[in-house]
Structures are given as structure tokens and as C-alpha cells.
């Protein structure tokens, strides 16, 4: 996969000529954006074609681009402060413990990638993830291809690919202690 800066189009990592293109932020543009202000971060996201959400160290949303708003059916101003599992409607986030606090959350690829990018500043590119999400027809297994990029005090979660895998019956809560 080829990765280019969404701001200046500088190549961040090259791929084969026919590889899909993902977007990140080069160090020069990241420096220009610091310190991160919501407006500046929003402008950065708005330059990206793929759905992208900026999160803070608690994996709470700061802002999202229009592609993410369409994908997840949320208004940009309504997601501020919500945890990523609540935005993508993770089936486990709706449990009483909430997003980030169930036994399933330690295995969440999105959470692990964003946390690791916060800790070491290293981008992760095109990592495959699968998530159970709530929908009108019950629970659906969804496959993502996700990249993360640190920009000042935020991590961008960029969703490069999204496919519904299967739908099950309405979610049956596991018995307490399971």
C-alpha cells in the first residue's frame, strides 16, 4: 500500500504502482498543525477521502471528516468526547461496562492500534480488524482495514476498507460471569 500525506501529497511509504493509496500526515505538515486545535485538525481530516476520526489519548473522538459521518451516521459535532466503540456501534460498547471496559476490549484492534500509536508515535498502516457492530437487523461482523497516524496530541484513525461479513440474530447478552 502506498501512503501519502493528506495535506501536501508527499509520499510517506511507497508501494507497487497498482497498490491502493492511504493517507497519513508527514512530519513537516504535522509540525505545522501543532499545537492541535480542533479547527486545524478538522481541516486535515476534511482533506482525506477515506473515513477518518481523530481521537485523544482516552480514545475519545475529537472530530471526524464527512466520509466518517456518512459511514457511521453521526454528525461531526455530536461525536466529540464519545469513545470509538460508541461511534462505530461496537456490540460490546453497549454492555453496562461500556466501551474500553469489557473483557472483549483488550482484543480490540482499533483500540490497541490507537493506543500504541499514542505511546510510540509510530504509524500503523493497513491493519486488518474485525468488529461486531450493532445494526437494525442485529449484530454484524464487519471487517476493516485501518491505519493510524499521530498528529500532535491526537491520533487519526483512518478506515481504508469496510466490509460487512455476516449478520446474526439480535444480540443476546452473555450471562453475568461469562
JOBELTA-V982559 format. One record per pair of residues at least 24 apart in sequence whose ideal C-beta (glycine too) atoms are under 7 Angstrom apart, sorted by the first residue. I is the first residue (numbers start at 0). J is the second residue. D is the distance in Angstrom with one decimal. If there is no record, write none. Layout:
i={I & I}
j={J & J}
d={D & D}
This chain:
i={0 & 0 & 2 & 4 & 5 & 5 & 5 & 6 & 6 & 12 & 21 & 21 & 21 & 21 & 21 & 22 & 22 & 22 & 23 & 23 & 23 & 24 & 24 & 29 & 29 & 32 & 32 & 33 & 34 & 35 & 35 & 35 & 35 & 37 & 37 & 40 & 40 & 43 & 47 & 49 & 49 & 49 & 50 & 51 & 51 & 51 & 52 & 52 & 52 & 53 & 53 & 54 & 54 & 54 & 54 & 54 & 55 & 55 & 56 & 58 & 58 & 58 & 58 & 58 & 58 & 60 & 61 & 70 & 70 & 83 & 83 & 83 & 87 & 87 & 88 & 88 & 89 & 89 & 89 & 90 & 90 & 90 & 90 & 90 & 93 & 109 & 109 & 112 & 112 & 113 & 113 & 113 & 116 & 116 & 116 & 117 & 117 & 120 & 122 & 122 & 122 & 123 & 125 & 133 & 136 & 137 & 137 & 137 & 137 & 137 & 138 & 138 & 139 & 139 & 139 & 140 & 140}
j={124 & 125 & 124 & 28 & 43 & 46 & 47 & 43 & 46 & 124 & 124 & 125 & 146 & 157 & 159 & 47 & 49 & 157 & 122 & 146 & 148 & 148 & 150 & 150 & 151 & 150 & 151 & 151 & 151 & 150 & 151 & 152 & 153 & 61 & 62 & 150 & 153 & 150 & 157 & 157 & 158 & 159 & 158 & 155 & 156 & 157 & 83 & 86 & 156 & 153 & 155 & 83 & 113 & 153 & 154 & 156 & 152 & 153 & 117 & 82 & 83 & 99 & 110 & 113 & 114 & 86 & 153 & 158 & 161 & 109 & 110 & 156 & 130 & 132 & 132 & 133 & 130 & 131 & 132 & 131 & 132 & 133 & 138 & 170 & 133 & 145 & 156 & 145 & 147 & 147 & 154 & 156 & 147 & 149 & 154 & 149 & 154 & 149 & 146 & 147 & 148 & 147 & 159 & 170 & 166 & 166 & 167 & 168 & 169 & 170 & 167 & 170 & 163 & 165 & 166 & 164 & 165}
d={6.1 & 4.7 & 5.7 & 5.6 & 6.5 & 4.7 & 4.7 & 6.2 & 6.2 & 6.8 & 6.3 & 6.3 & 5.2 & 6.5 & 5.3 & 5.0 & 6.6 & 6.3 & 5.6 & 6.6 & 4.1 & 5.4 & 5.1 & 5.1 & 6.7 & 5.9 & 6.0 & 4.1 & 5.9 & 6.4 & 3.8 & 5.2 & 5.4 & 6.5 & 5.9 & 7.0 & 5.9 & 6.8 & 6.7 & 5.4 & 5.9 & 5.5 & 4.3 & 5.5 & 6.7 & 4.7 & 6.8 & 6.7 & 4.9 & 4.4 & 5.5 & 6.1 & 5.7 & 6.6 & 5.5 & 6.2 & 6.9 & 6.4 & 5.3 & 5.9 & 5.1 & 6.6 & 5.7 & 5.3 & 6.9 & 5.9 & 5.7 & 6.9 & 6.7 & 5.8 & 6.8 & 6.9 & 6.6 & 6.0 & 4.8 & 4.6 & 5.9 & 6.9 & 6.0 & 4.1 & 6.1 & 5.4 & 5.0 & 5.5 & 6.3 & 6.2 & 6.4 & 6.3 & 4.8 & 5.6 & 4.9 & 5.9 & 4.2 & 5.2 & 4.8 & 6.7 & 5.6 & 5.0 & 6.7 & 6.3 & 4.7 & 4.7 & 6.2 & 6.6 & 5.4 & 5.7 & 5.4 & 5.2 & 4.5 & 6.6 & 4.9 & 4.7 & 5.2 & 6.8 & 4.6 & 4.1 & 4.9}
